Amino acid sequence: MLKKHSVKLWGHSTSITIEDIFWHTLKDIAEKRDIPLKNLIEEIDEARTGNLSSALRVYVCHYYQALVKSCP
């Protein structure tokens, strides 16, 4: 299910529409990296070329893909 989330990025309020599973996973990744969720989203935002919501989904997939590849 898609859900809107309001965040303040670069000093401006914005709305991100994303599935709950991706939102919760982004929060988990930020926690594991010991950074605020806002900072993680700003990192992803800086590197993106398309839609922010899509970039967040792709980031989550790449993050877990890297974890799987690092497992023996």
DRENLUM-76507 format. One record per residue: residue number from 1; x negated, z negated, y negated of N, C-alpha, C in turn; residue in three letters. Coordinates in steps of 0.001 Angstrom, whole numbers, plus 500000, padded with zeros to 6 digits. Example, Ala and Ser with C-alpha at 12.3 -4.5 7.8 and 13.67 -1.06 7.14 Angstrom:
REM residues 2
<rec num="1" n_c1="486810" n_c3="492200" n_c2="505690" ca_c1="487700" ca_c3="492200" ca_c2="504500" c_c1="486800" c_c3="492200" c_c2="503300" residuo="ALA"/>
<rec num="2" n_c1="487150" n_c3="492920" n_c2="502250" ca_c1="486330" ca_c3="492860" ca_c2="501060" c_c1="487100" c_c3="492130" c_c2="499970" residuo="SER"/>
//
This chain:
REM residues 72
<rec num="1" n_c1="499164" n_c3="500000" n_c2="501167" ca_c1="500000" ca_c3="500000" ca_c2="500000" c_c1="499103" c_c3="500000" c_c2="498748" residuo="MET"/>
<rec num="2" n_c1="499406" n_c3="500871" n_c2="497814" ca_c1="498672" ca_c3="500934" ca_c2="496553" c_c1="499117" c_c3="499804" c_c2="495636" residuo="LEU"/>
<rec num="3" n_c1="498144" n_c3="499260" n_c2="494910" ca_c1="498451" ca_c3="498175" ca_c2="493981" c_c1="497591" c_c3="498353" c_c2="492741" residuo="LYS"/>
<rec num="4" n_c1="498172" n_c3="498068" n_c2="491574" ca_c1="497421" ca_c3="498151" ca_c2="490315" c_c1="496691" c_c3="496849" c_c2="490059" residuo="LYS"/>
<rec num="5" n_c1="495445" n_c3="496988" n_c2="489608" ca_c1="494622" ca_c3="495836" ca_c2="489260" c_c1="494064" c_c3="496077" c_c2="487869" residuo="HIS"/>
<rec num="6" n_c1="494161" n_c3="495083" n_c2="487017" ca_c1="493612" ca_c3="495188" ca_c2="485665" c_c1="492240" c_c3="494551" c_c2="485635" residuo="SER"/>
<rec num="7" n_c1="491279" n_c3="495279" n_c2="485065" ca_c1="489925" ca_c3="494763" ca_c2="484917" c_c1="489402" c_c3="495154" c_c2="483536" residuo="VAL"/>
<rec num="8" n_c1="488444" n_c3="494392" n_c2="483061" ca_c1="487808" ca_c3="494695" ca_c2="481789" c_c1="486423" c_c3="495251" c_c2="482092" residuo="LYS"/>
<rec num="9" n_c1="486229" n_c3="496546" n_c2="481831" ca_c1="484958" ca_c3="497217" ca_c2="482071" c_c1="484388" c_c3="497690" c_c2="480755" residuo="LEU"/>
<rec num="10" n_c1="483131" n_c3="497397" n_c2="480542" ca_c1="482445" ca_c3="497847" ca_c2="479333" c_c1="483180" c_c3="497390" c_c2="478072" residuo="TRP"/>
<rec num="11" n_c1="483848" n_c3="496222" n_c2="478157" ca_c1="484546" ca_c3="495676" ca_c2="477005" c_c1="485932" c_c3="496248" c_c2="476774" residuo="GLY"/>
<rec num="12" n_c1="486407" n_c3="497097" n_c2="477687" ca_c1="487728" ca_c3="497703" ca_c2="477549" c_c1="488568" c_c3="497407" c_c2="478786" residuo="HIS"/>
<rec num="13" n_c1="489828" n_c3="497108" n_c2="478579" ca_c1="490735" ca_c3="496880" ca_c2="479704" c_c1="491093" c_c3="498214" c_c2="480346" residuo="SER"/>
<rec num="14" n_c1="491117" n_c3="498208" n_c2="481663" ca_c1="491511" ca_c3="499399" ca_c2="482397" c_c1="492305" c_c3="498980" c_c2="483624" residuo="THR"/>
<rec num="15" n_c1="493027" n_c3="499911" n_c2="484175" ca_c1="493846" ca_c3="499649" ca_c2="485350" c_c1="493335" c_c3="500511" c_c2="486499" residuo="SER"/>
<rec num="16" n_c1="493192" n_c3="499894" n_c2="487646" ca_c1="492734" ca_c3="500594" ca_c2="488845" c_c1="493849" c_c3="500506" c_c2="489878" residuo="ILE"/>
<rec num="17" n_c1="494233" n_c3="501648" n_c2="490406" ca_c1="495251" ca_c3="501676" ca_c2="491463" c_c1="494534" c_c3="501972" c_c2="492773" residuo="THR"/>
<rec num="18" n_c1="494594" n_c3="500994" n_c2="493680" ca_c1="493845" ca_c3="501104" ca_c2="494938" c_c1="494538" c_c3="500261" c_c2="496011" residuo="ILE"/>
<rec num="19" n_c1="494339" n_c3="500631" n_c2="497252" ca_c1="494924" ca_c3="499880" ca_c2="498357" c_c1="494310" c_c3="498486" c_c2="498422" residuo="GLU"/>
<rec num="20" n_c1="495135" n_c3="497525" n_c2="498849" ca_c1="494693" ca_c3="496130" ca_c2="498951" c_c1="493439" c_c3="495969" c_c2="499815" residuo="ASP"/>
<rec num="21" n_c1="493349" n_c3="496706" n_c2="500915" ca_c1="492196" ca_c3="496557" ca_c2="501812" c_c1="490894" c_c3="496897" c_c2="501088" residuo="ILE"/>
<rec num="22" n_c1="490911" n_c3="497918" n_c2="500249" ca_c1="489711" ca_c3="498280" ca_c2="499498" c_c1="489412" c_c3="497250" c_c2="498412" residuo="PHE"/>
<rec num="23" n_c1="490454" n_c3="496760" n_c2="497739" ca_c1="490262" ca_c3="495755" ca_c2="496690" c_c1="489638" c_c3="494482" c_c2="497270" residuo="TRP"/>
<rec num="24" n_c1="490182" n_c3="494012" n_c2="498382" ca_c1="489665" ca_c3="492798" ca_c2="499014" c_c1="488237" c_c3="493022" c_c2="499534" residuo="HIS"/>
<rec num="25" n_c1="487976" n_c3="494206" n_c2="500032" ca_c1="486639" ca_c3="494513" ca_c2="500530" c_c1="485633" c_c3="494562" c_c2="499387" residuo="THR"/>
<rec num="26" n_c1="486015" n_c3="495132" n_c2="498247" ca_c1="485132" ca_c3="495130" ca_c2="497076" c_c1="484820" c_c3="493700" c_c2="496650" residuo="LEU"/>
<rec num="27" n_c1="485825" n_c3="492842" n_c2="496679" ca_c1="485605" ca_c3="491433" ca_c2="496325" c_c1="484619" c_c3="490790" c_c2="497304" residuo="LYS"/>
<rec num="28" n_c1="484755" n_c3="491094" n_c2="498586" ca_c1="483838" ca_c3="490560" ca_c2="499602" c_c1="482406" c_c3="491052" c_c2="499374" residuo="ASP"/>
<rec num="29" n_c1="482260" n_c3="492338" n_c2="499067" ca_c1="480931" ca_c3="492905" ca_c2="498828" c_c1="480296" c_c3="492246" c_c2="497603" residuo="ILE"/>
<rec num="30" n_c1="481064" n_c3="492098" n_c2="496536" ca_c1="480544" ca_c3="491451" ca_c2="495329" c_c1="480101" c_c3="490024" c_c2="495638" residuo="ALA"/>
<rec num="31" n_c1="480895" n_c3="489327" n_c2="496429" ca_c1="480547" ca_c3="487958" ca_c2="496807" c_c1="479259" c_c3="487928" c_c2="497626" residuo="GLU"/>
<rec num="32" n_c1="479129" n_c3="488843" n_c2="498583" ca_c1="477919" ca_c3="488908" ca_c2="499409" c_c1="476691" c_c3="489232" c_c2="498557" residuo="LYS"/>
<rec num="33" n_c1="476879" n_c3="490042" n_c2="497520" ca_c1="475768" ca_c3="490396" ca_c2="496630" c_c1="475570" c_c3="489351" c_c2="495533" residuo="ARG"/>
<rec num="34" n_c1="476442" n_c3="488374" n_c2="495490" ca_c1="476382" ca_c3="487289" ca_c2="494518" c_c1="476456" c_c3="487798" c_c2="493066" residuo="ASP"/>
<rec num="35" n_c1="477383" n_c3="488746" n_c2="492859" ca_c1="477629" ca_c3="489266" ca_c2="491515" c_c1="479137" c_c3="489256" c_c2="491265" residuo="ILE"/>
<rec num="36" n_c1="479539" n_c3="489204" n_c2="490006" ca_c1="480980" ca_c3="489276" ca_c2="489716" c_c1="481542" c_c3="490651" c_c2="490116" residuo="PRO"/>
<rec num="37" n_c1="482787" n_c3="490665" n_c2="490532" ca_c1="483449" ca_c3="491917" ca_c2="490914" c_c1="483370" c_c3="492930" c_c2="489779" residuo="LEU"/>
<rec num="38" n_c1="483552" n_c3="492480" n_c2="488554" ca_c1="483488" ca_c3="493347" ca_c2="487383" c_c1="482156" c_c3="494080" c_c2="487328" residuo="LYS"/>
<rec num="39" n_c1="481066" n_c3="493397" n_c2="487612" ca_c1="479738" ca_c3="494015" ca_c2="487584" c_c1="479596" c_c3="495077" c_c2="488670" residuo="ASN"/>
<rec num="40" n_c1="480121" n_c3="494787" n_c2="489853" ca_c1="480075" ca_c3="495766" ca_c2="490937" c_c1="480844" c_c3="497023" c_c2="490541" residuo="LEU"/>
<rec num="41" n_c1="482034" n_c3="496835" n_c2="489987" ca_c1="482853" ca_c3="497986" ca_c2="489588" c_c1="482163" c_c3="498772" c_c2="488473" residuo="ILE"/>
<rec num="42" n_c1="481509" n_c3="498085" n_c2="487546" ca_c1="480776" ca_c3="498790" ca_c2="486489" c_c1="479613" c_c3="499603" c_c2="487066" residuo="GLU"/>
<rec num="43" n_c1="478940" n_c3="499059" n_c2="488070" ca_c1="477864" ca_c3="499797" ca_c2="488757" c_c1="478398" c_c3="501086" c_c2="489359" residuo="GLU"/>
<rec num="44" n_c1="479515" n_c3="500956" n_c2="490054" ca_c1="480132" ca_c3="502112" ca_c2="490700" c_c1="480609" c_c3="503097" c_c2="489642" residuo="ILE"/>
<rec num="45" n_c1="481172" n_c3="502582" n_c2="488566" ca_c1="481673" ca_c3="503417" ca_c2="487481" c_c1="480545" c_c3="504237" c_c2="486855" residuo="ASP"/>
<rec num="46" n_c1="479380" n_c3="503627" n_c2="486672" ca_c1="478229" ca_c3="504333" ca_c2="486088" c_c1="477780" c_c3="505518" c_c2="486937" residuo="GLU"/>
<rec num="47" n_c1="477875" n_c3="505378" n_c2="488242" ca_c1="477352" ca_c3="506392" ca_c2="489154" c_c1="478392" c_c3="507449" c_c2="489550" residuo="ALA"/>
<rec num="48" n_c1="479625" n_c3="507230" n_c2="489205" ca_c1="480674" ca_c3="508134" ca_c2="489706" c_c1="480698" c_c3="509467" c_c2="488975" residuo="ARG"/>
<rec num="49" n_c1="481260" n_c3="510464" n_c2="489675" ca_c1="481454" ca_c3="511777" ca_c2="489066" c_c1="482928" c_c3="512140" c_c2="488977" residuo="THR"/>
<rec num="50" n_c1="483774" n_c3="511425" n_c2="489708" ca_c1="485208" ca_c3="511720" ca_c2="489710" c_c1="486024" c_c3="510505" c_c2="489334" residuo="GLY"/>
<rec num="51" n_c1="487169" n_c3="510409" n_c2="489919" ca_c1="488131" ca_c3="509340" ca_c2="489698" c_c1="487559" c_c3="507981" c_c2="490116" residuo="ASN"/>
<rec num="52" n_c1="487770" n_c3="506950" n_c2="489314" ca_c1="487217" ca_c3="505622" ca_c2="489616" c_c1="487785" c_c3="505050" c_c2="490909" residuo="LEU"/>
<rec num="53" n_c1="489080" n_c3="505150" n_c2="491112" ca_c1="489670" ca_c3="504610" ca_c2="492349" c_c1="489053" c_c3="505268" c_c2="493576" residuo="SER"/>
<rec num="54" n_c1="488862" n_c3="506575" n_c2="493521" ca_c1="488234" ca_c3="507286" ca_c2="494641" c_c1="486789" c_c3="506847" c_c2="494811" residuo="SER"/>
<rec num="55" n_c1="486083" n_c3="506678" n_c2="493705" ca_c1="484685" ca_c3="506241" ca_c2="493769" c_c1="484576" c_c3="504864" c_c2="494416" residuo="ALA"/>
<rec num="56" n_c1="485525" n_c3="503985" n_c2="494138" ca_c1="485516" ca_c3="502654" ca_c2="494749" c_c1="485718" c_c3="502752" c_c2="496258" residuo="LEU"/>
<rec num="57" n_c1="486627" n_c3="503597" n_c2="496687" ca_c1="486871" ca_c3="503787" ca_c2="498124" c_c1="485624" c_c3="504334" c_c2="498815" residuo="ARG"/>
<rec num="58" n_c1="485014" n_c3="505335" n_c2="498193" ca_c1="483813" ca_c3="505950" ca_c2="498771" c_c1="482683" c_c3="504928" c_c2="498844" residuo="VAL"/>
<rec num="59" n_c1="482529" n_c3="504105" n_c2="497808" ca_c1="481497" ca_c3="503065" ca_c2="497808" c_c1="481684" c_c3="502135" c_c2="499010" residuo="TYR"/>
<rec num="60" n_c1="482901" n_c3="501681" n_c2="499234" ca_c1="483185" ca_c3="500782" ca_c2="500364" c_c1="482808" c_c3="501465" c_c2="501677" residuo="VAL"/>
<rec num="61" n_c1="483195" n_c3="502720" n_c2="501831" ca_c1="482874" ca_c3="503443" ca_c2="503068" c_c1="481363" c_c3="503577" c_c2="503258" residuo="CYS"/>
<rec num="62" n_c1="480647" n_c3="503935" n_c2="502191" ca_c1="479189" ca_c3="504060" ca_c2="502289" c_c1="478528" c_c3="502714" c_c2="502586" residuo="HIS"/>
<rec num="63" n_c1="479040" n_c3="501665" n_c2="501980" ca_c1="478495" ca_c3="500317" ca_c2="502203" c_c1="478569" c_c3="499952" c_c2="503688" residuo="TYR"/>
<rec num="64" n_c1="479732" n_c3="500162" n_c2="504285" ca_c1="479897" ca_c3="499797" ca_c2="505686" c_c1="479231" c_c3="500790" c_c2="506623" residuo="TYR"/>
<rec num="65" n_c1="479152" n_c3="502037" n_c2="506213" ca_c1="478433" ca_c3="503027" ca_c2="507010" c_c1="476962" c_c3="502646" c_c2="507109" residuo="GLN"/>
<rec num="66" n_c1="476382" n_c3="502192" n_c2="506006" ca_c1="474986" ca_c3="501749" ca_c2="506000" c_c1="474785" c_c3="500536" c_c2="506899" residuo="ALA"/>
<rec num="67" n_c1="475753" n_c3="499627" n_c2="506891" ca_c1="475667" ca_c3="498448" ca_c2="507766" c_c1="475692" c_c3="498842" c_c2="509236" residuo="LEU"/>
<rec num="68" n_c1="476560" n_c3="499774" n_c2="509573" ca_c1="476680" ca_c3="500217" ca_c2="510966" c_c1="475385" c_c3="500895" c_c2="511406" residuo="VAL"/>
<rec num="69" n_c1="474816" n_c3="501707" n_c2="510538" ca_c1="473571" ca_c3="502422" ca_c2="510887" c_c1="472405" c_c3="501466" c_c2="511055" residuo="LYS"/>
<rec num="70" n_c1="472467" n_c3="500304" n_c2="510356" ca_c1="471355" ca_c3="499355" ca_c2="510454" c_c1="471459" c_c3="498450" c_c2="511680" residuo="SER"/>
<rec num="71" n_c1="472576" n_c3="498526" n_c2="512379" ca_c1="472742" ca_c3="497717" ca_c2="513600" c_c1="472019" c_c3="498384" c_c2="514763" residuo="CYS"/>
<rec num="72" n_c1="471438" n_c3="497564" n_c2="515634" ca_c1="470719" ca_c3="498150" ca_c2="516789" c_c1="471653" c_c3="498804" c_c2="517784" residuo="PRO"/>
//
